[in-house]
């Protein structure tokens, strides 16, 4: 039997990596690195999409488990 939370765990690991990278680029922006802005914006969009996916997966898992 497959653990229903495995995709969420994988997505959360990806979210953590994206979040760390986003924080790093924000720090570079504060230090005046103008190139960091474009990457920070890209990461923000990817984080938003992944957050929505994780939320959807969690809601689906709850519904399957009758919560």
C-alpha positions in Angstrom: 0.0 0.0 0.0 1.4 3.4 -1.0 1.5 6.1 1.7 -0.9 8.8 0.6 1.3 11.5 2.1 4.4 10.7 0.0 3.7 13.2 -2.8 3.1 15.9 -0.1 6.4 15.0 1.6 8.2 15.3 -1.7 6.5 18.6 -2.5 7.3 19.9 0.9 11.0 19.1 0.5 11.0 21.0 -2.8 9.1 23.9 -1.1 11.8 24.0 1.6 14.6 24.2 -1.0 12.7 26.9 -3.0 12.1 28.9 0.2 15.7 28.8 1.1 16.8 29.9 -2.3 14.2 32.7 -2.2 15.6 33.9 1.1 19.1 33.9 -0.3 18.1 36.0 -3.3 16.2 38.4 -1.1 19.4 38.8 0.9 21.4 39.5 -2.3 18.8 42.1 -3.3 19.3 43.8 0.0 23.0 43.9 -0.7 22.3 45.7 -4.0 22.5 42.7 -6.5 20.0 43.8 -9.1 20.2 40.4 -11.0 18.8 38.7 -7.9 15.4 40.3 -8.3 14.5 38.4 -11.4 15.3 35.1 -9.8 13.6 36.0 -6.6 10.4 36.8 -8.6 10.6 33.5 -10.5 11.1 31.6 -7.2 8.2 33.5 -5.6 5.9 32.3 -8.5 7.1 28.8 -8.2 6.7 28.8 -4.4 3.1 30.1 -4.8 2.2 27.4 -7.3 3.8 24.7 -5.1 2.0 26.0 -2.0 -1.3 25.7 -3.8 -0.5 22.2 -4.9 0.5 21.1 -1.4 -2.7 22.7 0.0 -4.8 20.9 -2.6 -3.0 17.6 -1.9 -3.6 18.0 1.8 -7.3 18.7 1.3 -7.7 15.8 -1.0 -6.0 13.5 1.5 -8.2 14.7 4.3 -11.3 14.1 2.2 -10.2 10.5 1.4 -9.6 9.9 5.1 -13.0 11.2 6.1 -11.6 14.2 8.1 
